[in-house]
């Protein structure tokens, strides 16, 4: 038996909402990790320079490389989070039971302008 359009949309909305929420939670965790690595980099670099310890300077360089890798990963997560949010909104707005109608609905295109009558 085939699913009704309403059932299909509700299933998609729930799926994309779960993906969006999981990705947003992961995005926040990576943001906190980035902050910790940035602070660690600054502390290691400052202590390495202040005390003249090359080991801390090397640690600061490694932490800086890790920070750059985290920035790239964080940007990819942001793109996924935004994509899941857009898919959730489109499916929510396209649902037959959705209160969103008219020009606010992202799943419909506005009508083409008509030529003026003479």
MODELLER restraints for C-alpha pairs under 7 A, 6 or more apart:
rsr = mdl.restraints
at = mdl.atoms
rsr.add(forms.Gaussian(group=physical.xy_distance, feature=features.Distance(at['CA:6:A'], at['CA:95:A']), mean=6.08, stdev=0.5))
rsr.add(forms.Gaussian(group=physical.xy_distance, feature=features.Distance(at['CA:6:A'], at['CA:96:A']), mean=5.84, stdev=0.5))
rsr.add(forms.Gaussian(group=physical.xy_distance, feature=features.Distance(at['CA:9:A'], at['CA:91:A']), mean=6.02, stdev=0.5))
rsr.add(forms.Gaussian(group=physical.xy_distance, feature=features.Distance(at['CA:9:A'], at['CA:95:A']), mean=5.47, stdev=0.5))
rsr.add(forms.Gaussian(group=physical.xy_distance, feature=features.Distance(at['CA:12:A'], at['CA:91:A']), mean=6.67, stdev=0.5))
rsr.add(forms.Gaussian(group=physical.xy_distance, feature=features.Distance(at['CA:13:A'], at['CA:88:A']), mean=5.38, stdev=0.5))
rsr.add(forms.Gaussian(group=physical.xy_distance, feature=features.Distance(at['CA:13:A'], at['CA:91:A']), mean=5.78, stdev=0.5))
rsr.add(forms.Gaussian(group=physical.xy_distance, feature=features.Distance(at['CA:13:A'], at['CA:92:A']), mean=5.80, stdev=0.5))
rsr.add(forms.Gaussian(group=physical.xy_distance, feature=features.Distance(at['CA:16:A'], at['CA:84:A']), mean=5.77, stdev=0.5))
rsr.add(forms.Gaussian(group=physical.xy_distance, feature=features.Distance(at['CA:16:A'], at['CA:87:A']), mean=6.55, stdev=0.5))
rsr.add(forms.Gaussian(group=physical.xy_distance, feature=features.Distance(at['CA:16:A'], at['CA:88:A']), mean=5.06, stdev=0.5))
rsr.add(forms.Gaussian(group=physical.xy_distance, feature=features.Distance(at['CA:17:A'], at['CA:88:A']), mean=5.91, stdev=0.5))
rsr.add(forms.Gaussian(group=physical.xy_distance, feature=features.Distance(at['CA:19:A'], at['CA:84:A']), mean=6.49, stdev=0.5))
rsr.add(forms.Gaussian(group=physical.xy_distance, feature=features.Distance(at['CA:20:A'], at['CA:81:A']), mean=5.58, stdev=0.5))
rsr.add(forms.Gaussian(group=physical.xy_distance, feature=features.Distance(at['CA:20:A'], at['CA:84:A']), mean=5.05, stdev=0.5))
rsr.add(forms.Gaussian(group=physical.xy_distance, feature=features.Distance(at['CA:20:A'], at['CA:85:A']), mean=5.70, stdev=0.5))
rsr.add(forms.Gaussian(group=physical.xy_distance, feature=features.Distance(at['CA:23:A'], at['CA:77:A']), mean=6.93, stdev=0.5))
rsr.add(forms.Gaussian(group=physical.xy_distance, feature=features.Distance(at['CA:23:A'], at['CA:81:A']), mean=5.52, stdev=0.5))
rsr.add(forms.Gaussian(group=physical.xy_distance, feature=features.Distance(at['CA:24:A'], at['CA:81:A']), mean=6.04, stdev=0.5))
rsr.add(forms.Gaussian(group=physical.xy_distance, feature=features.Distance(at['CA:27:A'], at['CA:74:A']), mean=6.58, stdev=0.5))
rsr.add(forms.Gaussian(group=physical.xy_distance, feature=features.Distance(at['CA:27:A'], at['CA:77:A']), mean=6.10, stdev=0.5))
rsr.add(forms.Gaussian(group=physical.xy_distance, feature=features.Distance(at['CA:27:A'], at['CA:78:A']), mean=6.83, stdev=0.5))
rsr.add(forms.Gaussian(group=physical.xy_distance, feature=features.Distance(at['CA:30:A'], at['CA:74:A']), mean=6.46, stdev=0.5))
rsr.add(forms.Gaussian(group=physical.xy_distance, feature=features.Distance(at['CA:34:A'], at['CA:67:A']), mean=6.16, stdev=0.5))
rsr.add(forms.Gaussian(group=physical.xy_distance, feature=features.Distance(at['CA:34:A'], at['CA:70:A']), mean=6.34, stdev=0.5))
rsr.add(forms.Gaussian(group=physical.xy_distance, feature=features.Distance(at['CA:37:A'], at['CA:63:A']), mean=6.32, stdev=0.5))
rsr.add(forms.Gaussian(group=physical.xy_distance, feature=features.Distance(at['CA:37:A'], at['CA:67:A']), mean=6.10, stdev=0.5))
rsr.add(forms.Gaussian(group=physical.xy_distance, feature=features.Distance(at['CA:38:A'], at['CA:67:A']), mean=6.49, stdev=0.5))
rsr.add(forms.Gaussian(group=physical.xy_distance, feature=features.Distance(at['CA:41:A'], at['CA:60:A']), mean=4.76, stdev=0.5))
rsr.add(forms.Gaussian(group=physical.xy_distance, feature=features.Distance(at['CA:41:A'], at['CA:63:A']), mean=5.38, stdev=0.5))
rsr.add(forms.Gaussian(group=physical.xy_distance, feature=features.Distance(at['CA:41:A'], at['CA:64:A']), mean=5.99, stdev=0.5))
rsr.add(forms.Gaussian(group=physical.xy_distance, feature=features.Distance(at['CA:44:A'], at['CA:56:A']), mean=5.37, stdev=0.5))
rsr.add(forms.Gaussian(group=physical.xy_distance, feature=features.Distance(at['CA:44:A'], at['CA:57:A']), mean=6.49, stdev=0.5))
rsr.add(forms.Gaussian(group=physical.xy_distance, feature=features.Distance(at['CA:44:A'], at['CA:59:A']), mean=6.58, stdev=0.5))
rsr.add(forms.Gaussian(group=physical.xy_distance, feature=features.Distance(at['CA:44:A'], at['CA:60:A']), mean=5.10, stdev=0.5))
rsr.add(forms.Gaussian(group=physical.xy_distance, feature=features.Distance(at['CA:45:A'], at['CA:56:A']), mean=6.53, stdev=0.5))
rsr.add(forms.Gaussian(group=physical.xy_distance, feature=features.Distance(at['CA:45:A'], at['CA:57:A']), mean=5.41, stdev=0.5))
rsr.add(forms.Gaussian(group=physical.xy_distance, feature=features.Distance(at['CA:45:A'], at['CA:60:A']), mean=5.12, stdev=0.5))
rsr.add(forms.Gaussian(group=physical.xy_distance, feature=features.Distance(at['CA:47:A'], at['CA:56:A']), mean=6.91, stdev=0.5))
rsr.add(forms.Gaussian(group=physical.xy_distance, feature=features.Distance(at['CA:48:A'], at['CA:54:A']), mean=6.25, stdev=0.5))
rsr.add(forms.Gaussian(group=physical.xy_distance, feature=features.Distance(at['CA:48:A'], at['CA:56:A']), mean=4.68, stdev=0.5))
rsr.add(forms.Gaussian(group=physical.xy_distance, feature=features.Distance(at['CA:48:A'], at['CA:57:A']), mean=4.98, stdev=0.5))
rsr.add(forms.Gaussian(group=physical.xy_distance, feature=features.Distance(at['CA:90:A'], at['CA:106:A']), mean=6.00, stdev=0.5))
rsr.add(forms.Gaussian(group=physical.xy_distance, feature=features.Distance(at['CA:90:A'], at['CA:107:A']), mean=5.99, stdev=0.5))
rsr.add(forms.Gaussian(group=physical.xy_distance, feature=features.Distance(at['CA:92:A'], at['CA:98:A']), mean=6.56, stdev=0.5))
rsr.add(forms.Gaussian(group=physical.xy_distance, feature=features.Distance(at['CA:93:A'], at['CA:100:A']), mean=5.59, stdev=0.5))
rsr.add(forms.Gaussian(group=physical.xy_distance, feature=features.Distance(at['CA:93:A'], at['CA:105:A']), mean=5.87, stdev=0.5))
rsr.add(forms.Gaussian(group=physical.xy_distance, feature=features.Distance(at['CA:94:A'], at['CA:107:A']), mean=6.13, stdev=0.5))
rsr.add(forms.Gaussian(group=physical.xy_distance, feature=features.Distance(at['CA:103:A'], at['CA:110:A']), mean=6.61, stdev=0.5))
